[in-house]
């Protein structure tokens, strides 16, 4: 029984690593029975981030360079999202889908998730501007970001199989956040 519990705890840790902050992951790992993955309706703040013209930028690099640069940027974006209490739902190639205002233990989240998402987006754009100015000065490719944010009611649930947790969002609020991101300059 102890061995099965250890295996389950390890699977939960592996499935959620990178999706949530290290602190949240440790709390869940200490109390895996508190993890709630049942589908539910929630009001959350959804954030889409996209790297503008990344495909064109990648063509100027070797495959290894393109992937290493993208990995570095996505890692920074994930860290920033976690810093502001967000969850990284998934990488979308050259972008990501995140959301704020969800607790994995089913508890009602703080009501300031929209504000946290805006603070997160502001910090991401500030860092992006600094990086792009440095890249421009050294004649390297720039990677501006587009961010769309929407607070809406969505369904949150686990679409994963027996060996994988794939927590995701569905609903028109998600689609609207994506449309906002796409409409940015």
N, C-alpha and C positions, 0 to 999 in steps of 0.2 A: 504494500500500500504506500509506503514511504517513497519507493522508487517511482511508482506511477505519479505521485504528487510532484516529485522532482522533475519528471519528464514534462508534465503539464506546465509547470512553472517556467521551464526552459523554453517551451514552445511559445508561451505567452510573451516572454521577454524577447525572443527572436522575432516574433510577428510584429511587435510594437516598437522595436528599436528603430529610431530615426523618424518615427511618426509622431512621437510625443517627446517631451523633454526628459532628460535623464532623471530629474527629481520625480516626475510623474511615473516614469517607468519603474523606479525603485519602489514607490508606494504601491503600485499595482503588483509588483513581484512579491512584496511582503504580504499582501492580502489578495491573491489571485481570485479568491471566491467573491470579492467585491466587484469584479469586472462585469459590467452589464453591456451585452452586445445585442440584446433583443431589439428588433426594429421599433422605433418610436418617432413620434412627431416632436420636433423641437424648433425653437426660434434660435437661429445662430447667425453669425456674420460670416459670409463666404468671401474668400479672396482668391482671385485668379491672378497669377503673375506670368508674364510672357517676356522672353528676350526678343526684342525687335530684330528682324532680319538675321537671326542666328545662322540660318542655313547658308546665307551668302558669306558670312564671316567664317564659317567652318570650312568653306571651300578654299580659303586662303591658307589653311593650316593642314598639317598632317592629321590623319585620323587620331593618332595618340594625343596630339596637342589639343585638338578640338574636344575630345572626351575629357582630358585632364582639366581644361579650362572650364568646361561645362560642369564637371563634378565639383570643382572648387567653388564656383558661383552658386550652384544649388545647395551645397553644404552651408555656405554663408547664409543663404536665404532661409534654410531650415532652422539654423541656429537663431536667427532673428525672430522667426515666427514663434519658436519655442520660448524665447525670452519674453514675449508678450502674451504667453499663455495659449497660443494657437496650436492646432493639430495639423500636420502635413498629411493630407489625404493621399495624394499621389503626385509623382512626377509626371509631367505631360511631355516628355522629351526635352524641349527647351523652355520649360516653364513648370509651374506647379499649381495645384489646387489645395487650398488651406481653409480651415474654418476655426472660428473662435466662439466660445460660449458653450462648450460641451465638456461634461465631466464623465469619465469612464465608470464612475461608481453609481451613476444614476442620480446623483445629487443635483439640485437646481444650481446652475452656475451664477456667478456674479452678473449683475445686469449691465456692466460696463464693457461688454465684449465688443460692441461697435467702436467704442473709443479706443480699446486696445488694438483693434485691427487698423484703425487710422494711424495710431502712433507707430505701429509696426511698419505700415506702408511708407510713412514719412521717413523713418530711419532707413528703410531699404532704399528709397529713392535718393536720400542724402548720400549714402555710401556709394550707390551706383553713379551719381554725378561725380563724386570725387575720383572714383576709379576710371570713369570715362575721360575726365579731364587729363589725368595722368597718361592714359593710353594715347589720347590725341597728341599730347606734347611729345611723346616718344614715337609717333607715327605708327602706332599699333591700331588694330581694329577696335572700334568701340562697340559696346553692347548695351544700348539703352533698354530700359524696362517699361512695360505697360502693366498697370495694376487696375483691376476692377473689383469693387467691393459692394456687397449688397447684404443687408440684414433682412432675413425672411424666414418664414416657416418652411421647413423641409422634413423629409423622412431621413432618419439616420439609422443605419443598420449594418450588419455583417453579411457580406456577399461571398465570403471565403468558404472553402471546402473544409473537410475534416481536419486537414493539417495546416490550414492557413487562415489567418484573420485578415479580412479585407473590409474594414470599416469604411463606409462611403455614404455620400449624400445623394438624394434624388429629389427632384422637384423643380418647378419653374423658377424659384429663387436662385437656384444654381445656374440655370441657363441665362438668367438676367445678369448675374455677375460676370459671366463669360462675355456676354454682349457688351457690357460696359468696358471690360478690358479691351476687346477688339476695336471699340470706337475711339480709344485714346490715340493721340498723335504719337 
